[in-house]
Amino acid sequence: MIGNRLRALWVLPVALLLMAATPLVDPAPVPVPAGLDDKAIAKAIRLGGAQRGWIVTRQDPGAMELTLNIRTHMAKVGVKYDTKTIQFSYLDSTNLDYEVKKGNRYIHRNYPKWVSNLANDIAVQLALAQSQAEGG
């Protein structure tokens, strides 16, 4: 009986730590390789996002909104781009525990990984697009 209580006292803080929100920091801008036009960049963003289930829910010149739905979670990211960089910004979410405390933004611990993967997948697509543009 005492062993079960001690185990419960140990499990509860670990479970709370695993569910804890993490600071929300937008990923660093992704540099765009030289020689790519807006059309090629937009295509790289769409293809990179599609790698892990991100869908384009809005597209304007130089800007897109990408949305990821995983089970009951939804994340929406703004993507602004030009021929030099692609920048990412948090827009909205559902069931990701987004909150602002004392001027700092916090979100579900998986969100930074999802957005980092998005940025990396787009960078790969940009490199492929540059290779194709160079005839390689």
C-alpha positions as CSV (number, residue, x, y, z in Angstrom):
1,M,0.0,0.0,0.0
2,I,2.8,2.5,0.9
3,G,4.7,1.4,-2.2
4,N,1.7,2.2,-4.4
5,R,1.4,5.7,-2.8
6,L,5.1,6.4,-3.3
7,R,4.9,5.2,-6.9
8,A,1.9,7.5,-7.4
9,L,3.9,10.5,-5.9
10,W,6.7,9.8,-8.3
11,V,4.6,9.2,-11.4
12,L,2.5,12.4,-11.0
13,P,5.3,14.9,-11.4
14,V,6.8,13.0,-14.3
15,A,3.4,13.0,-16.1
16,L,2.9,16.7,-15.4
17,L,6.4,17.4,-16.8
18,L,5.7,15.5,-20.0
19,M,2.5,17.4,-20.5
20,A,4.1,20.8,-19.7
21,A,4.0,23.6,-22.3
22,T,7.3,24.8,-23.8
23,P,8.2,28.3,-24.9
24,L,7.0,29.1,-28.4
25,V,9.8,30.3,-30.5
26,D,9.4,30.7,-34.3
27,P,12.1,28.8,-36.3
28,A,14.9,30.8,-37.8
29,P,14.3,32.0,-41.4
30,V,15.3,29.5,-44.1
31,P,17.7,31.0,-46.7
32,V,16.5,30.7,-50.3
33,P,19.2,29.5,-52.8
34,A,20.1,32.0,-55.5
35,G,18.3,31.7,-58.8
36,L,14.8,30.6,-57.6
37,D,11.8,32.7,-58.4
38,D,8.6,33.1,-56.4
39,K,6.9,30.2,-58.3
40,A,9.7,27.8,-57.5
41,I,9.8,28.9,-53.8
42,A,6.0,28.5,-53.4
43,K,6.3,25.0,-54.9
44,A,9.1,24.1,-52.5
45,I,7.0,25.3,-49.6
46,R,4.0,23.2,-50.7
47,L,6.1,20.1,-51.3
48,G,8.0,20.5,-48.1
49,G,4.9,20.9,-46.1
50,A,3.2,18.0,-47.7
51,Q,6.0,15.7,-46.5
52,R,4.5,15.6,-43.0
53,G,0.9,16.4,-43.6
54,W,0.9,20.3,-43.7
55,I,-1.6,21.6,-46.2
56,V,-1.8,25.0,-47.7
57,T,-5.0,26.7,-46.4
58,R,-4.3,30.1,-47.9
59,Q,-1.9,31.5,-50.5
60,D,-1.2,35.0,-51.5
61,P,1.8,36.5,-53.3
62,G,4.7,36.1,-50.9
63,A,2.7,34.5,-48.1
64,M,1.0,31.2,-47.3
65,E,-0.8,29.7,-44.3
66,L,-0.1,26.0,-43.7
67,T,-2.2,23.9,-41.4
68,L,-1.3,20.6,-39.7
69,N,-4.0,18.3,-38.2
70,I,-2.9,15.5,-36.0
71,R,-5.6,13.6,-34.1
72,T,-7.4,16.3,-32.2
73,H,-4.5,18.9,-32.6
74,M,-4.4,21.6,-35.1
75,A,-1.5,24.0,-35.8
76,K,-1.6,26.9,-38.3
77,V,1.6,28.6,-39.4
78,G,2.2,31.7,-41.4
79,V,4.9,31.5,-44.1
80,K,6.2,34.7,-45.7
81,Y,8.8,34.4,-48.4
82,D,10.8,36.3,-51.0
83,T,13.8,35.4,-53.1
84,K,16.1,35.7,-50.0
85,T,14.4,34.0,-47.1
86,I,11.3,32.1,-45.8
87,Q,10.0,33.2,-42.4
88,F,7.6,31.3,-40.2
89,S,5.2,32.5,-37.5
90,Y,2.7,30.9,-35.3
91,L,-0.9,31.9,-36.2
92,D,-3.3,29.6,-34.4
93,S,-3.9,26.2,-32.8
94,T,-6.4,23.9,-31.3
95,N,-5.7,21.6,-28.3
96,L,-2.1,22.7,-28.2
97,D,-2.4,24.6,-24.9
98,Y,-1.2,27.9,-26.4
99,E,-1.1,30.6,-23.8
100,V,0.7,33.9,-23.0
101,K,2.2,34.3,-19.5
102,K,3.9,37.5,-18.5
103,G,4.5,38.4,-22.2
104,N,6.0,34.9,-23.1
105,R,4.2,32.5,-25.4
106,Y,3.9,28.8,-24.5
107,I,2.6,25.8,-26.4
108,H,2.4,22.0,-26.4
109,R,5.9,20.5,-26.4
110,N,5.5,18.8,-29.8
111,Y,4.8,22.0,-31.7
112,P,8.4,23.2,-32.0
113,K,9.4,19.9,-33.4
114,W,6.6,19.9,-36.0
115,V,7.5,23.4,-37.1
116,S,11.3,22.7,-37.2
117,N,10.6,19.6,-39.3
118,L,8.5,21.8,-41.6
119,A,11.4,24.3,-42.0
120,N,13.9,21.5,-42.6
121,D,11.6,19.8,-45.2
122,I,11.2,23.1,-47.1
123,A,15.0,23.7,-47.1
124,V,15.4,20.2,-48.7
125,Q,12.8,21.1,-51.3
126,L,14.6,24.4,-52.0
127,A,17.9,22.6,-52.5
128,L,16.2,20.2,-54.9
129,A,14.6,23.0,-56.8
130,Q,18.0,24.8,-57.1
131,S,19.6,21.6,-58.4
132,Q,16.8,21.2,-61.0
133,A,17.1,24.9,-62.0
134,E,20.8,24.4,-62.6
135,G,20.1,21.3,-64.8
136,G,21.4,18.8,-62.2
